């Protein structure tokens, strides 16, 4: 009976250990979230891009907001990333003043709250594999789950 109890106890411990070890972590690499596009009537850029770089040597964020016909990357001065929850917070010093973001960086979307001199507003950027800044802006969707950022 004692041997059977030890074997059964051992079987219960192994799955719990494997489950804890199998917890996914955020891999290293570059993740780009953006809604940049060109307004065809005004011939200017619209939207934002956030580039998150993950590395064992350190993490970094570049924040870009469209300003006329240019997009200037601004590195984050303050950055916090939680590997377990994928919560991300950063602050950049733009030409217009400090810009803060706090939210979640998921595999397909960066979503949270953007704060600057004009107040707080939701920001939701989809993950992109290539730049869309030369493409014409689409009409804003009505579905709040797919709403992009607004300037």
C-alpha positions as CSV (number, residue, x, y, z in Angstrom):
1,X,0.0,0.0,0.0
2,X,2.8,2.4,0.9
3,X,4.6,1.8,-2.5
4,X,1.3,2.5,-4.3
5,X,0.9,5.8,-2.4
6,X,4.4,6.9,-3.3
7,X,3.9,6.1,-6.9
8,X,0.5,7.9,-7.0
9,X,2.0,10.9,-5.2
10,X,4.9,11.0,-7.7
11,X,2.5,11.0,-10.6
12,X,0.6,13.9,-9.2
13,X,3.8,16.0,-8.7
14,X,5.2,15.4,-12.2
15,X,2.3,17.0,-14.1
16,X,2.3,20.1,-11.8
17,X,6.0,20.5,-12.4
18,X,5.6,20.1,-16.2
19,X,2.8,22.6,-16.2
20,X,4.8,25.2,-14.3
21,X,7.8,24.7,-16.6
22,X,5.5,24.9,-19.7
23,X,4.4,28.4,-18.9
24,X,5.0,30.5,-22.0
25,X,7.3,33.4,-21.9
26,X,7.5,36.3,-24.2
27,X,10.2,35.5,-26.8
28,X,12.9,37.7,-27.9
29,X,12.6,39.7,-31.1
30,X,11.1,42.8,-32.6
31,X,7.3,43.3,-32.5
32,X,5.8,46.2,-34.5
33,X,2.3,47.5,-33.7
34,X,0.9,50.2,-36.0
35,X,-2.0,51.9,-37.8
36,X,0.1,54.3,-39.9
37,X,-1.4,55.2,-43.3
38,X,-1.6,58.2,-45.7
39,X,-4.7,60.4,-45.8
40,X,-5.3,60.6,-49.6
41,X,-7.2,64.0,-49.4
42,X,-4.6,65.8,-47.3
43,X,-1.5,63.8,-48.5
44,X,-0.2,63.4,-44.9
45,X,0.5,60.6,-42.6
46,X,-1.9,59.5,-39.9
47,X,-1.6,57.1,-37.0
48,X,1.1,55.7,-34.8
49,X,3.7,52.9,-34.6
50,X,5.2,51.2,-31.5
51,X,8.2,49.0,-32.0
52,X,9.0,46.7,-29.0
53,X,12.4,45.1,-29.0
54,X,12.9,42.2,-26.6
55,X,16.4,40.9,-25.9
56,X,18.3,39.1,-23.1
57,X,20.6,42.1,-23.2
58,X,17.7,44.6,-22.6
59,X,14.4,45.7,-23.9
60,X,13.5,48.9,-25.8
61,X,10.5,50.7,-27.3
62,X,10.4,53.2,-30.1
63,X,7.2,55.3,-30.3
64,X,6.3,57.1,-33.5
65,X,3.3,59.4,-34.2
66,X,2.6,60.8,-37.6
67,X,3.3,64.5,-38.0
68,X,2.5,65.8,-41.4
69,X,4.7,63.9,-43.9
70,X,7.2,62.5,-41.4
71,X,7.4,60.0,-38.6
72,X,10.2,60.4,-36.1
73,X,11.0,57.5,-33.8
74,X,11.3,58.5,-30.1
75,X,12.9,56.0,-27.7
76,X,11.2,55.2,-24.5
77,X,12.9,56.9,-21.5
78,X,11.0,54.8,-18.9
79,X,10.0,51.2,-19.8
80,X,8.4,48.4,-17.8
81,X,7.5,45.0,-19.3
82,X,6.0,42.1,-17.3
83,X,6.9,38.8,-18.9
84,X,4.1,36.9,-17.2
85,X,1.2,39.2,-17.9
86,X,2.6,41.0,-21.0
87,X,1.8,44.3,-19.3
88,X,3.8,47.1,-20.8
89,X,4.2,50.7,-19.7
90,X,6.5,53.3,-21.2
91,X,7.1,57.1,-21.3
92,X,8.6,59.0,-24.2
93,X,9.5,62.7,-24.4
94,X,8.0,64.0,-27.7
95,X,8.3,67.5,-29.2
96,X,4.8,68.2,-27.8
97,X,5.7,66.9,-24.3
98,X,5.6,63.6,-22.4
99,X,3.6,60.7,-23.8
100,X,2.7,57.7,-21.6
101,X,1.3,54.3,-22.5
102,X,0.1,51.5,-20.2
103,X,-1.5,48.3,-21.5
104,X,-1.0,44.8,-22.8
105,X,1.3,43.7,-25.7
106,X,-0.4,40.5,-27.1
107,X,0.7,38.5,-30.0
108,X,-1.6,40.3,-32.4
109,X,-2.4,43.7,-30.7
110,X,-1.1,46.4,-28.4
111,X,-4.0,47.8,-26.4
112,X,-4.2,50.2,-23.5
113,X,-4.3,53.8,-22.6
114,X,-2.3,56.6,-24.2
115,X,-1.8,59.8,-22.1
116,X,-0.4,63.1,-23.3
117,X,-1.0,66.8,-22.9
118,X,-4.5,66.4,-24.5
119,X,-5.6,63.8,-21.9
120,X,-6.1,60.0,-21.8
121,X,-7.5,57.9,-24.7
122,X,-7.6,54.3,-25.7
123,X,-5.0,53.1,-28.1
124,X,-5.3,49.8,-30.0
125,X,-2.7,48.9,-32.6
126,X,-2.6,45.7,-34.5
127,X,0.7,43.9,-35.0
128,X,2.0,44.3,-38.5
129,X,4.7,42.6,-40.5
130,X,5.3,45.5,-42.9
131,X,4.7,49.2,-43.1
132,X,1.4,50.5,-44.4
133,X,2.2,54.2,-44.2
134,X,2.2,54.6,-48.0
135,X,-1.3,53.0,-48.2
136,X,-4.4,55.1,-48.1
137,X,-6.2,55.3,-44.7
138,X,-9.4,53.3,-44.5
139,X,-12.6,54.6,-43.0
140,X,-12.7,54.2,-39.2
141,X,-14.5,50.9,-38.4
142,X,-17.6,51.1,-36.2
143,X,-16.6,48.0,-34.2
144,X,-14.9,49.1,-30.9
145,X,-12.8,45.9,-30.9
146,X,-11.1,47.0,-34.1
147,X,-10.8,50.7,-33.6
148,X,-7.4,52.1,-34.3
149,X,-5.8,55.1,-32.7
150,X,-6.8,58.6,-33.4
151,X,-4.7,61.7,-33.5
